[in-house]
Amino acid sequence: MPKKTKLPPEKALPKEVKVEKIDLLVVVHPDSLCGSLWTSGLTGCQAITDKLLAEISDWQGPRVAVYGDNEEELDEYREVGDVIYEIADVVDGSPDSKGLAQAAKDILKLHPAGKLNRVLVTGAWANPEDGCVTTVAAELRKLAPGVTVDVSPLAPLYP
């Protein structure tokens, strides 16, 4: 019978592999930051857009865009489109509870909960009861209970 070789401690495999967890930015319905924002009756649309685009551009980590029904508006509003088109990961999320729930599942397929530290959800809209941003955040909390999921304070409320 062959003799077993024991590896020296520095060559032994670690008993526990530590997974480096990431922070993820989710941008819900960036197309609504185009036409819908500007026709919503909100004042200060340019300031809202500037702050959201800075939040998205300055994010140091992976980002996912959840496209809604009007993504062609990103071509018309180049200021927004140029920033959003830099996001590599994209999922579909129609603006209804079923579509947004599916978007949350698809996000976790791209970025599994076990690899996430925190998720910041931004975009349009963040109304507490029925906003698309808050709905995606709530779904992510249900699907990934060990992950901190926050709604960005910069995400606007629909008037």
Residue pairs with C-beta under 8 A, 6 or more apart in sequence:
19 114
19 115
20 115
21 115
21 116
21 117
22 61
22 62
22 111
22 115
22 116
22 117
23 61
23 116
23 117
23 118
23 119
23 120
24 61
24 62
24 63
24 64
24 107
24 111
24 116
24 118
24 119
24 120
25 55
25 56
25 59
25 61
25 62
25 63
25 64
25 119
25 120
25 122
26 63
26 64
26 66
26 107
26 119
26 120
26 121
26 122
26 123
26 136
26 140
27 56
27 63
27 64
27 65
27 66
27 84
27 87
27 122
27 123
28 66
28 68
28 93
28 100
28 103
28 121
28 122
28 123
28 124
28 132
28 133
28 136
28 155
29 66
29 67
29 68
29 93
29 95
29 123
29 124
29 125
29 132
29 133
30 65
30 67
30 74
30 80
30 84
30 123
30 124
31 67
31 68
31 69
31 70
31 71
31 72
31 73
31 74
32 68
32 70
32 123
32 124
32 125
32 132
33 49
33 52
33 77
33 80
33 123
33 124
34 70
34 73
34 74
34 76
34 77
34 80
34 81
35 70
35 73
35 76
35 77
36 70
36 124
37 45
37 48
37 49
37 124
37 156
38 45
40 158
40 159
41 159
42 48
42 156
42 159
48 154
48 156
49 79
49 80
51 154
52 122
52 123
52 154
52 155
52 156
53 79
53 80
53 83
55 122
55 152
55 154
56 63
56 83
56 84
56 87
56 122
57 83
57 86
59 120
62 88
62 89
62 111
63 87
63 88
63 89
64 87
64 89
64 90
64 91
64 107
64 110
64 111
65 84
65 87
65 89
65 90
65 91
66 90
66 91
66 92
66 93
66 100
66 103
66 107
66 123
66 132
66 136
67 90
67 91
67 92
67 93
68 93
68 94
68 95
68 132
69 94
69 95
74 80
74 81
74 84
74 85
75 81
89 110
89 111
91 103
91 106
91 107
91 110
92 99
92 102
92 103
92 106
93 99
93 100
93 102
93 103
93 106
93 132
93 136
94 100
95 132
97 135
100 132
100 135
100 136
100 139
101 135
101 139
103 136
103 139
104 136
104 139
104 140
104 142
104 143
105 139
105 143
107 136
107 140
108 140
108 143
108 144
113 143
113 144
113 146
113 147
116 144
116 147
117 147
117 148
118 147
118 148
118 149
118 150
119 137
119 140
119 144
119 147
119 148
119 149
119 150
120 150
120 151
120 152
121 133
121 134
121 136
121 137
121 140
121 149
121 150
121 151
121 152
121 155
122 133
122 151
122 152
122 154
122 155
123 132
123 133
123 155
124 131
124 132
124 133
124 155
124 156
124 158
125 131
125 132
125 133
125 155
125 156
125 157
125 158
126 133
126 134
126 151
126 152
126 155
126 156
126 157
127 134
127 157
127 158
128 134
131 155
131 157
131 158
133 151
133 152
133 155
134 151
137 149
137 150
137 151
140 147
140 149
141 147
141 149
